[in-house]
Amino acid sequence: MPHFNLEQLFWFLALFSTIVFILKTVVFLIVGGDCEVEADFDSFSETDSSFSFLSVQTILAFFMGFGWMGLVLLRQVALKMWLTLAIAFVIGVVFMFATAYLMFLVRKLDKKVVVKIEDYVGTEGKAYTEIKP
């Protein structure tokens, strides 16, 4: 029976989630959109899909924070196992919230503005782009 080694678990979670997080972020930047799977379901509840707390990116951020903090607390600070797991879990949740909030802010930048030209007939303004007649 293999021996459970907490340090190896932290190393695996930290390295794997960091590599996948970086790759997913690079794909996000190159492709110009999120590569999450989206589906349209009929539902009785009304939710805003622009803020998704549970996504691949936020779960990777949780494991990244959990793994690196657990490794630091276990090797450098030498805390007990239960205290290391508790603090690493809290830090992982903080990473998760921070990533979800940053993704929310990024998605807010992609708002579609609908302009009715009839509302602006007869008014003055400055145009920073060319407006065709």
LUMKOLDO-67618 format. One line per field, with one value per atom (N, C-alpha, C): residue number from 1; residue in one letter; atom name; y, x, z. Coordinates in nm, 3 decimals, m for minus. Atoms other than C-alpha are relative to their C-alpha. Layout:
BEGIN
k (NUM;...) .
r (A;...) .
a (CA;...) .
py (Y;...) .
px (X;...) .
pz (Z;...) .
% end
This chain:
BEGIN
k (1;1;1;2;2;2;3;3;3;4;4;4;5;5;5;6;6;6;7;7;7;8;8;8;9;9;9;10;10;10;11;11;11;12;12;12;13;13;13;14;14;14;15;15;15;16;16;16;17;17;17;18;18;18;19;19;19;20;20;20;21;21;21;22;22;22;23;23;23;24;24;24;25;25;25;26;26;26;27;27;27;28;28;28;29;29;29;30;30;30;31;31;31;32;32;32;33;33;33;34;34;34;35;35;35;36;36;36;37;37;37;38;38;38;39;39;39;40;40;40;41;41;41;42;42;42;43;43;43;44;44;44;45;45;45;46;46;46;47;47;47;48;48;48;49;49;49;50;50;50;51;51;51;52;52;52;53;53;53;54;54;54;55;55;55;56;56;56;57;57;57;58;58;58;59;59;59;60;60;60;61;61;61;62;62;62;63;63;63;64;64;64;65;65;65;66;66;66;67;67;67;68;68;68;69;69;69;70;70;70;71;71;71;72;72;72;73;73;73;74;74;74;75;75;75;76;76;76;77;77;77;78;78;78;79;79;79;80;80;80;81;81;81;82;82;82;83;83;83;84;84;84;85;85;85;86;86;86;87;87;87;88;88;88;89;89;89;90;90;90;91;91;91;92;92;92;93;93;93;94;94;94;95;95;95;96;96;96;97;97;97;98;98;98;99;99;99;100;100;100;101;101;101;102;102;102;103;103;103;104;104;104;105;105;105;106;106;106;107;107;107;108;108;108;109;109;109;110;110;110;111;111;111;112;112;112;113;113;113;114;114;114;115;115;115;116;116;116;117;117;117;118;118;118;119;119;119;120;120;120;121;121;121;122;122;122;123;123;123;124;124;124;125;125;125;126;126;126;127;127;127;128;128;128;129;129;129;130;130;130;131;131;131;132;132;132;133;133;133) .
r (M;M;M;P;P;P;H;H;H;F;F;F;N;N;N;L;L;L;E;E;E;Q;Q;Q;L;L;L;F;F;F;W;W;W;F;F;F;L;L;L;A;A;A;L;L;L;F;F;F;S;S;S;T;T;T;I;I;I;V;V;V;F;F;F;I;I;I;L;L;L;K;K;K;T;T;T;V;V;V;V;V;V;F;F;F;L;L;L;I;I;I;V;V;V;G;G;G;G;G;G;D;D;D;C;C;C;E;E;E;V;V;V;E;E;E;A;A;A;D;D;D;F;F;F;D;D;D;S;S;S;F;F;F;S;S;S;E;E;E;T;T;T;D;D;D;S;S;S;S;S;S;F;F;F;S;S;S;F;F;F;L;L;L;S;S;S;V;V;V;Q;Q;Q;T;T;T;I;I;I;L;L;L;A;A;A;F;F;F;F;F;F;M;M;M;G;G;G;F;F;F;G;G;G;W;W;W;M;M;M;G;G;G;L;L;L;V;V;V;L;L;L;L;L;L;R;R;R;Q;Q;Q;V;V;V;A;A;A;L;L;L;K;K;K;M;M;M;W;W;W;L;L;L;T;T;T;L;L;L;A;A;A;I;I;I;A;A;A;F;F;F;V;V;V;I;I;I;G;G;G;V;V;V;V;V;V;F;F;F;M;M;M;F;F;F;A;A;A;T;T;T;A;A;A;Y;Y;Y;L;L;L;M;M;M;F;F;F;L;L;L;V;V;V;R;R;R;K;K;K;L;L;L;D;D;D;K;K;K;K;K;K;V;V;V;V;V;V;V;V;V;K;K;K;I;I;I;E;E;E;D;D;D;Y;Y;Y;V;V;V;G;G;G;T;T;T;E;E;E;G;G;G;K;K;K;A;A;A;Y;Y;Y;T;T;T;E;E;E;I;I;I;K;K;K;P;P;P) .
a (N;CA;C;N;CA;C;N;CA;C;N;CA;C;N;CA;C;N;CA;C;N;CA;C;N;CA;C;N;CA;C;N;CA;C;N;CA;C;N;CA;C;N;CA;C;N;CA;C;N;CA;C;N;CA;C;N;CA;C;N;CA;C;N;CA;C;N;CA;C;N;CA;C;N;CA;C;N;CA;C;N;CA;C;N;CA;C;N;CA;C;N;CA;C;N;CA;C;N;CA;C;N;CA;C;N;CA;C;N;CA;C;N;CA;C;N;CA;C;N;CA;C;N;CA;C;N;CA;C;N;CA;C;N;CA;C;N;CA;C;N;CA;C;N;CA;C;N;CA;C;N;CA;C;N;CA;C;N;CA;C;N;CA;C;N;CA;C;N;CA;C;N;CA;C;N;CA;C;N;CA;C;N;CA;C;N;CA;C;N;CA;C;N;CA;C;N;CA;C;N;CA;C;N;CA;C;N;CA;C;N;CA;C;N;CA;C;N;CA;C;N;CA;C;N;CA;C;N;CA;C;N;CA;C;N;CA;C;N;CA;C;N;CA;C;N;CA;C;N;CA;C;N;CA;C;N;CA;C;N;CA;C;N;CA;C;N;CA;C;N;CA;C;N;CA;C;N;CA;C;N;CA;C;N;CA;C;N;CA;C;N;CA;C;N;CA;C;N;CA;C;N;CA;C;N;CA;C;N;CA;C;N;CA;C;N;CA;C;N;CA;C;N;CA;C;N;CA;C;N;CA;C;N;CA;C;N;CA;C;N;CA;C;N;CA;C;N;CA;C;N;CA;C;N;CA;C;N;CA;C;N;CA;C;N;CA;C;N;CA;C;N;CA;C;N;CA;C;N;CA;C;N;CA;C;N;CA;C;N;CA;C;N;CA;C;N;CA;C;N;CA;C;N;CA;C;N;CA;C;N;CA;C;N;CA;C;N;CA;C;N;CA;C;N;CA;C;N;CA;C;N;CA;C;N;CA;C;N;CA;C;N;CA;C;N;CA;C;N;CA;C;N;CA;C;N;CA;C;N;CA;C;N;CA;C) .
py (m0.118;0.000;0.125;m0.119;0.338;0.090;m0.091;0.580;0.138;m0.132;0.907;0.105;m0.105;1.197;0.134;m0.127;1.539;0.096;m0.088;1.719;m0.032;0.037;1.522;0.045;m0.046;1.604;0.150;m0.144;1.976;0.033;m0.023;1.960;m0.029;0.036;1.783;0.103;m0.098;2.021;0.134;m0.131;2.329;0.004;0.000;2.235;m0.023;0.032;2.080;0.116;m0.108;2.357;0.128;m0.119;2.632;m0.011;0.020;2.486;0.012;m0.005;2.436;0.141;m0.137;2.782;0.093;m0.085;2.949;m0.032;0.037;2.751;0.052;m0.046;2.837;0.152;m0.146;3.205;0.042;m0.032;3.210;m0.023;0.027;3.049;0.110;m0.108;3.310;0.127;m0.123;3.591;m0.010;0.017;3.448;m0.008;0.020;3.339;0.122;m0.120;3.650;m0.028;0.034;3.472;m0.112;0.106;3.230;m0.133;0.130;2.864;m0.092;0.079;2.750;m0.058;0.058;2.525;0.067;m0.066;2.709;m0.076;0.068;2.556;0.080;m0.072;2.698;m0.098;0.086;2.535;0.080;m0.064;2.614;m0.008;m0.004;2.723;0.095;m0.088;2.883;0.116;m0.107;3.099;0.092;m0.097;3.412;0.025;m0.021;3.427;0.078;m0.074;3.647;m0.086;0.089;3.432;0.073;m0.073;3.709;m0.020;0.027;3.616;m0.147;0.142;3.244;m0.031;0.025;3.162;m0.133;0.131;2.796;m0.017;0.023;2.770;m0.075;0.070;2.581;0.091;m0.096;2.895;0.020;m0.023;2.952;m0.126;0.124;2.585;m0.020;0.007;2.589;0.099;m0.099;2.906;m0.050;0.057;2.732;m0.100;0.102;2.434;0.058;m0.066;2.663;0.065;m0.062;2.868;m0.102;0.107;2.557;m0.074;0.077;2.370;0.078;m0.077;2.647;0.042;m0.040;2.773;m0.120;0.121;2.419;m0.042;0.036;2.351;0.093;m0.097;2.670;m0.024;0.020;2.608;m0.131;0.130;2.245;0.000;0.006;2.296;0.114;m0.115;2.649;0.033;m0.038;2.715;m0.121;0.127;2.348;m0.003;0.008;2.371;m0.143;0.132;2.071;m0.021;0.035;1.888;0.064;m0.053;1.998;0.151;m0.145;2.364;0.040;m0.024;2.352;m0.015;0.022;2.208;0.111;m0.104;2.467;0.133;m0.128;2.770;m0.007;0.016;2.635;0.003;m0.003;2.583;0.143;m0.140;2.943;0.080;m0.072;3.077;m0.043;0.048;2.858;0.066;m0.066;3.007;0.147;m0.140;3.359;0.010;0.002;3.275;m0.019;0.029;3.141;0.125;m0.122;3.458;0.108;m0.102;3.682;m0.027;0.034;3.496;0.022;m0.020;3.498;0.148;m0.144;3.872;0.062;m0.053;3.945;m0.040;0.043;3.739;0.078;m0.082;3.930;0.138;m0.131;4.259;m0.004;0.013;4.136;m0.013;0.018;4.028;0.128;m0.128;4.371;0.090;m0.082;4.522;m0.030;0.043;4.337;0.028;m0.038;4.520;0.046;m0.045;4.569;0.124;m0.124;4.924;0.014;m0.019;4.972;0.149;m0.142;5.323;0.018;m0.036;5.454;0.138;m0.126;5.723;0.106;m0.096;5.882;0.083;m0.073;5.983;0.115;m0.100;6.196;0.098;m0.093;6.377;0.139;m0.138;6.752;0.037;m0.031;6.730;0.017;m0.019;6.827;m0.090;0.084;6.617;m0.016;0.027;6.515;m0.146;0.137;6.208;m0.033;0.041;6.026;m0.104;0.091;5.790;0.058;m0.047;5.845;m0.055;0.040;5.839;0.022;m0.010;5.763;0.050;m0.054;5.949;m0.108) .
px (0.084;0.000;0.089;m0.085;0.152;m0.021;0.002;0.237;m0.048;0.054;0.040;0.101;m0.097;0.282;m0.066;0.067;0.125;0.084;m0.086;0.426;m0.007;0.014;0.400;m0.134;0.131;0.030;0.002;m0.010;0.102;0.081;m0.081;0.376;m0.080;0.078;0.147;m0.108;0.108;m0.147;0.054;m0.056;0.073;0.052;m0.059;0.265;m0.104;0.099;m0.022;m0.097;0.098;m0.271;0.064;m0.068;m0.015;0.026;m0.027;0.084;m0.130;0.126;m0.278;m0.060;0.050;m0.376;0.069;m0.076;m0.099;m0.038;0.039;m0.186;m0.139;0.137;m0.554;m0.003;m0.006;m0.473;0.060;m0.060;m0.248;m0.102;0.104;m0.527;m0.105;0.098;m0.768;0.049;m0.055;m0.537;0.016;m0.021;m0.461;m0.133;0.127;m0.812;m0.089;0.079;m0.966;m0.132;0.123;m1.239;0.026;m0.014;m1.294;m0.028;0.020;m1.272;m0.080;0.093;m1.532;m0.109;0.110;m1.808;m0.128;0.125;m2.138;m0.115;0.118;m2.481;m0.123;0.123;m2.831;m0.103;0.097;m3.073;m0.124;0.123;m3.435;m0.002;m0.005;m3.460;m0.107;0.098;m3.706;0.067;m0.070;m3.439;0.068;m0.069;m3.287;0.138;m0.136;m2.910;0.077;m0.087;m2.644;0.123;m0.112;m2.389;0.133;m0.126;m2.130;0.089;m0.081;m2.017;m0.019;0.008;m1.950;0.110;m0.096;m1.785;0.071;m0.061;m1.727;0.028;m0.043;m1.531;0.133;m0.128;m1.223;0.110;m0.103;m1.016;0.002;0.003;m1.134;0.037;m0.038;m1.095;0.151;m0.146;m0.741;0.067;m0.056;m0.674;m0.005;0.009;m0.799;0.111;m0.103;m0.568;0.140;m0.129;m0.281;0.034;m0.022;m0.319;0.013;m0.004;m0.388;0.133;m0.123;m0.087;0.124;m0.121;0.172;0.003;0.002;0.059;0.022;m0.021;0.041;0.145;m0.141;0.391;0.088;m0.078;0.528;m0.020;0.027;0.355;0.058;m0.052;0.466;0.152;m0.147;0.831;0.069;m0.070;0.922;m0.042;0.051;0.698;m0.010;0.008;0.670;m0.117;0.120;0.314;m0.052;0.063;0.109;m0.087;0.070;m0.076;m0.139;0.137;m0.429;m0.001;m0.008;m0.326;0.047;m0.045;m0.141;m0.115;0.115;m0.449;m0.104;0.101;m0.680;0.043;m0.048;m0.467;0.011;m0.011;m0.396;m0.139;0.136;m0.770;m0.053;0.047;m0.847;0.069;m0.073;m0.576;m0.051;0.057;m0.713;m0.132;0.128;m1.059;0.021;m0.032;m0.909;0.044;m0.042;m0.736;m0.121;0.118;m1.067;m0.087;0.079;m1.259;0.070;m0.074;m0.984;m0.006;0.007;m0.981;m0.140;0.138;m1.361;m0.030;0.023;m1.367;0.073;m0.075;m1.095;m0.064;0.068;m1.276;m0.131;0.121;m1.595;0.032;m0.040;m1.413;0.038;m0.038;m1.270;m0.125;0.123;m1.614;m0.082;0.072;m1.756;0.052;m0.058;m1.521;m0.063;0.056;m1.707;m0.150;0.142;m2.040;m0.036;0.052;m2.241;m0.086;0.073;m2.367;m0.094;0.100;m2.688;m0.034;0.024;m2.722;m0.114;0.108;m3.044;0.033;m0.041;m2.948;m0.109;0.110;m3.293;0.011;m0.014;m3.208;0.100;m0.106;m2.917;m0.018;0.025;m3.070;m0.023;0.014;m3.033;0.088;m0.089;m2.772;0.142;m0.140;m2.406;0.086;m0.093;m2.116;0.131;m0.130;m1.757;0.003;m0.016;m1.688;0.149;m0.139;m1.361;0.026;m0.011;m1.431;m0.085;0.075;m1.566;m0.142;0.141;m1.945;m0.050;0.048;m2.084;m0.143;0.136;m2.402;m0.105) .
pz (0.000;0.000;0.000;0.005;m0.100;0.122;m0.115;0.178;m0.045;0.032;0.175;0.043;m0.027;0.149;m0.035;0.019;0.196;m0.085;0.077;0.050;m0.149;0.141;m0.276;m0.057;0.043;m0.295;m0.028;0.020;m0.253;m0.126;0.119;m0.518;m0.126;0.119;m0.765;m0.028;0.020;m0.711;m0.045;0.033;m0.725;m0.143;0.133;m1.040;m0.109;0.102;m1.234;m0.022;0.015;m1.162;m0.052;0.050;m1.228;m0.150;0.143;m1.565;m0.081;0.073;m1.675;0.006;m0.015;m1.539;m0.100;0.092;m1.741;m0.145;0.136;m2.056;m0.034;0.023;m2.020;m0.014;0.010;m1.967;m0.134;0.129;m2.276;m0.112;0.100;m2.482;0.005;m0.016;m2.341;m0.067;0.058;m2.450;m0.151;0.144;m2.796;m0.074;0.067;m2.887;0.018;m0.024;m2.735;0.069;m0.071;m2.546;0.097;m0.098;m2.267;m0.068;0.062;m2.356;0.092;m0.081;m2.103;m0.090;0.074;m2.225;0.047;m0.034;m2.239;m0.063;0.051;m2.281;0.039;m0.026;m2.296;0.055;m0.064;m2.052;0.034;m0.046;m1.981;0.152;m0.145;m1.620;0.051;m0.063;m1.382;0.071;m0.071;m1.220;m0.100;0.083;m1.363;0.060;m0.047;m1.332;m0.105;0.090;m1.481;m0.025;0.031;m1.661;m0.008;0.010;m1.662;0.123;m0.119;m1.311;0.036;m0.031;m1.287;0.101;m0.106;m0.958;m0.021;0.022;m1.041;m0.149;0.136;m1.362;0.008;0.002;m1.471;0.051;m0.040;m1.417;0.152;m0.146;m1.058;0.077;m0.068;m0.964;m0.010;0.013;m1.102;0.093;m0.092;m0.903;0.144;m0.136;m0.587;0.024;m0.020;m0.635;m0.007;0.007;m0.728;0.135;m0.131;m0.407;0.111;m0.101;m0.198;m0.004;0.013;m0.336;0.040;m0.033;m0.315;0.146;m0.141;0.026;0.091;m0.080;0.163;0.001;0.010;0.039;0.084;m0.079;0.195;0.149;m0.143;0.528;0.051;m0.042;0.539;0.007;0.006;0.438;0.074;m0.055;0.550;0.142;m0.131;0.849;0.093;m0.074;0.959;0.097;m0.083;1.088;0.003;m0.007;1.192;m0.124;0.123;0.914;m0.005;0.003;1.012;m0.016;0.011;1.048;m0.141;0.137;0.715;m0.098;0.090;0.542;0.014;m0.023;0.701;m0.062;0.053;0.610;m0.153;0.145;0.259;m0.065;0.052;0.208;m0.006;m0.003;0.311;m0.111;0.105;0.078;m0.139;0.127;m0.203;m0.031;0.019;m0.151;m0.036;0.033;m0.158;m0.147;0.140;m0.490;m0.091;0.080;m0.619;m0.016;0.004;m0.528;m0.083;0.074;m0.668;m0.150;0.142;m1.000;m0.055;0.046;m1.026;m0.015;0.007;m0.955;m0.119;0.114;m1.212;m0.132;0.122;m1.476;m0.018;0.006;m1.391;m0.056;0.049;m1.448;m0.148;0.141;m1.778;m0.087;0.079;m1.899;m0.006;0.004;m1.809;m0.111;0.106;m2.067;m0.135;0.128;m2.342;m0.007;0.005;m2.311;m0.140;0.129;m2.626;0.023;m0.015;m2.655;m0.120;0.105;m2.850;m0.004;0.017;m2.986;m0.100;0.092;m3.137;m0.056;0.063;m3.385;0.012;m0.013;m3.346;0.127;m0.126;m2.989;m0.011;0.009;m3.110;m0.116;0.110;m3.409;0.057;m0.045;m3.360;0.118;m0.113;m3.081;m0.050;0.034;m3.081;0.086;m0.075;m2.975;m0.075;0.062;m3.048;m0.039;0.049;m3.254;m0.007;0.003;m3.203;m0.109;0.114;m3.489;m0.113;0.115;m3.836;0.004;0.002;m3.850;m0.142;0.137;m4.193;0.001;0.005;m4.298;m0.023) .
% end
